[in-house]
């Protein structure tokens, strides 16, 4: 799965990287080395302009944790941060978004944890690993998004009336990621961005064939500071190398 990730590139950088044609500079997110569920995250998506019908590529924030249109509350999204590629086209909560509302979620890399058993000298703990493309390029994680309408707000044009949210699509892990956790995010190669984002492209089999392992499997996985275990911690220090483990018991 993907339960935390890092996303530190500026919106200006993302606009250039993803060939974005529409971005509101008033929309701003701080760089984050500890993106957690329910946080707002940058997403790249294509949609048809209401007046011209022209396909526009937009960079906008989405709340991480998909809230289906039929959900009773936005809080339902906290449990829907990931969607499995094997079932995303069939699951009621995800299938409409997969057919019509696909996006890219830019990331530097993601975190996974390995349980470390207790010894006589140390308590059991979970060791975080940061998994990222070995070449340092952006990871374009495959995502889906949805809009939820708050029935308590009477006016459609009131910003409070709508919650825009997303999920990361995951697959079986390979390469360095597979040694840490059995699941990892799917990623879309730059040559396939247009097809993935195209809202008129709705063939489930073709769409599921597009995502690939991040960096085509060329991943770096390194143990990092346990500070990332606290969702309130943030900053580049979260990627500091983990200290050496305690010496084995005599």
C-alpha positions in Angstrom: 0.0 0.0 0.0 1.0 3.7 0.1 0.2 5.4 3.4 2.7 8.2 3.3 4.7 9.9 0.6 6.9 12.9 0.0 6.0 15.7 -2.5 8.3 18.7 -2.4 8.4 20.1 -5.9 7.0 23.5 -6.4 3.8 24.1 -8.5 5.9 26.0 -11.0 8.1 23.0 -11.5 5.1 20.7 -11.8 3.5 22.9 -14.4 6.5 22.6 -16.6 7.1 18.9 -16.0 3.5 17.8 -16.8 2.8 20.4 -19.5 0.0 21.9 -17.5 -2.1 24.6 -19.2 -4.2 25.7 -16.3 -3.1 26.5 -12.8 -4.4 29.1 -10.4 -1.4 30.7 -8.5 -3.7 31.4 -5.6 -3.8 27.6 -5.0 -0.7 26.8 -3.0 0.6 23.8 -1.0 3.8 23.8 1.0 6.4 21.2 0.2 5.8 18.1 2.3 8.2 15.3 3.3 5.3 13.5 5.2 2.1 13.6 3.1 -0.5 11.8 5.1 -4.2 10.7 4.5 -6.7 13.6 4.4 -3.9 16.1 3.4 -4.3 18.2 0.3 -2.0 17.0 -2.5 -1.1 18.2 -5.9 -2.9 16.4 -8.8 -2.6 16.7 -12.5 -5.8 16.0 -14.5 -7.4 16.7 -17.9 -10.9 18.0 -18.2 -13.1 19.5 -20.9 -13.6 23.3 -20.7 -17.3 24.0 -20.0 -17.6 26.7 -22.6 -15.3 25.5 -25.4 -15.2 21.7 -24.9 -11.4 22.0 -25.3 -9.4 19.5 -23.1 -7.4 21.4 -20.5 -4.6 20.0 -18.3 -4.9 21.4 -14.8 -2.8 21.3 -11.7 -5.0 21.5 -8.6 -5.1 20.4 -5.0 -7.1 17.3 -4.1 -7.8 15.8 -0.6 -6.0 12.4 -0.2 -8.7 9.8 0.5 -11.4 9.3 -2.1 -14.9 10.4 -1.0 -17.5 8.8 -3.4 -20.4 11.0 -4.5 -22.8 8.8 -2.5 -20.8 8.9 0.8 -22.6 10.3 3.8 -19.6 12.3 5.0 -16.1 13.4 3.8 -14.7 11.4 6.8 -15.4 8.2 4.8 -12.4 9.1 2.6 -9.9 8.5 5.3 -10.1 4.8 4.7 -10.0 5.1 0.9 -6.4 6.4 0.2 -5.5 3.4 -2.0 -7.3 1.5 -4.8 -5.9 -1.8 -6.0 -5.3 -2.0 -9.8 -6.7 -5.5 -9.9 -10.2 -4.4 -8.8 -10.3 -0.6 -9.4 -12.5 -1.0 -12.5 -15.1 -3.1 -10.6 -15.3 -1.8 -7.1 -18.4 0.4 -6.6 -16.4 3.1 -4.8 -13.8 3.4 -7.5 -15.2 2.2 -10.9 -16.8 5.5 -12.0 -13.7 7.5 -11.1 -11.5 5.0 -12.9 -13.6 5.3 -16.0 -13.9 9.1 -16.1 -11.7 10.8 -13.5 -8.1 9.7 -13.6 -5.2 11.8 -12.5 -1.4 11.8 -11.8 -0.2 12.4 -8.2 3.4 13.7 -8.3 5.7 12.4 -5.7 9.4 12.3 -4.8 8.9 8.8 -3.3 6.9 6.9 -0.7 7.4 5.3 2.7 6.9 1.7 3.8 7.6 0.1 7.2 9.3 -3.1 8.3 8.6 -4.4 11.8 11.8 -4.9 13.9 11.4 -7.4 16.8 12.3 -6.5 20.3 15.7 -7.6 21.8 17.0 -7.4 25.3 18.5 -4.1 24.5 15.7 -2.4 22.5 12.0 -2.4 22.2 10.2 -3.5 19.0 9.6 -0.8 16.5 8.7 -0.2 12.9 11.6 0.9 10.7 10.6 3.3 7.8 12.1 3.0 4.4 11.9 5.7 1.7 11.4 4.2 -1.7 12.1 6.5 -4.7 13.3 6.4 -8.4 17.0 5.8 -8.4 17.5 8.6 -10.9 15.7 11.2 -8.7 13.0 11.9 -11.3 9.4 12.7 -10.3 7.2 9.7 -9.7 3.9 10.2 -11.5 1.6 8.0 -9.4 -1.5 6.8 -11.0 -4.6 8.1 -9.2 -8.3 8.6 -9.5 -10.5 11.4 -8.2 -14.1 12.2 -7.3 -16.3 15.1 -6.2 -18.6 15.0 -3.2 -21.4 17.5 -2.7 -22.2 18.6 0.8 -26.0 18.6 1.1 -25.9 21.1 4.0 -24.6 23.9 1.6 -27.4 25.3 -0.5 -25.5 27.1 -3.2 -23.6 25.1 -5.8 -21.1 27.9 -6.4 -20.1 28.0 -2.8 -16.6 26.5 -2.5 -17.7 24.8 0.7 -20.3 22.8 -1.2 -17.7 20.5 -2.8 -14.9 18.2 -1.7 -12.5 17.1 -4.4 -10.6 14.0 -3.3 -8.3 11.2 -4.7 -6.8 7.8 -4.2 -3.5 6.3 -5.2 -3.7 3.1 -7.4 -1.4 0.3 -6.1 0.0 -2.9 -7.5 2.2 -5.8 -6.5 5.6 -4.5 -5.5 8.8 -5.4 -7.4 12.5 -4.6 -7.2 13.7 -2.8 -4.1 10.1 -2.0 -3.0 9.2 -5.7 -3.0 11.8 -6.4 -0.4 10.1 -3.9 1.9 6.4 -4.3 1.3 4.2 -6.4 -1.0 2.3 -3.4 -2.5 3.5 -0.2 -4.0 2.0 2.7 -6.1 1.6 2.3 -9.8 3.3 4.9 -11.9 2.7 6.3 -15.4 5.5 6.8 -17.8 5.7 10.2 -19.5 4.9 8.7 -22.9 1.6 7.5 -21.5 0.5 10.6 -19.5 -1.8 11.8 -22.3 -3.6 8.5 -22.7 -4.0 8.0 -18.9 -5.4 11.5 -18.4 -7.7 11.5 -21.4 -11.3 11.6 -20.0 -12.6 10.1 -23.3 -10.4 7.0 -23.0 -12.5 4.5 -21.1 -11.4 1.0 -22.0 -10.6 -0.7 -18.6 -8.2 -3.3 -20.1 -6.1 -0.8 -22.0 -6.0 1.6 -19.0 -4.9 -1.1 -16.6 -2.1 -2.0 -19.0 -0.6 1.5 -18.9 0.7 1.9 -15.4 4.1 0.5 -14.7 6.3 0.1 -11.7 7.9 3.4 -10.6 11.1 4.1 -12.6 10.5 0.8 -14.5 11.6 -1.0 -11.4 14.8 1.0 -10.9 14.1 2.0 -7.3 16.2 3.0 -4.3 15.0 1.8 -0.9 16.8 3.2 2.1 16.1 3.1 5.8 15.4 6.6 7.2 14.7 8.3 10.5 11.8 7.0 12.6 10.8 10.7 12.9 8.5 10.1 9.9 6.4 7.8 12.1 4.8 10.9 13.6 2.4 12.6 11.1 3.1 16.0 12.7 6.8 15.8 11.8 7.9 17.3 8.5 11.0 18.6 6.8 14.0 17.2 4.9 15.4 15.6 8.1 12.8 12.8 7.6 15.0 11.5 4.9 18.1 11.3 7.1 19.7 7.9 7.1 18.5 5.6 9.9 21.1 5.2 12.7 22.8 1.9 13.0 20.8 -0.7 14.8 21.8 -1.8 18.3 24.5 -4.4 18.5 23.3 -8.0 18.7 22.7 -9.4 22.2 25.7 -11.2 23.6 
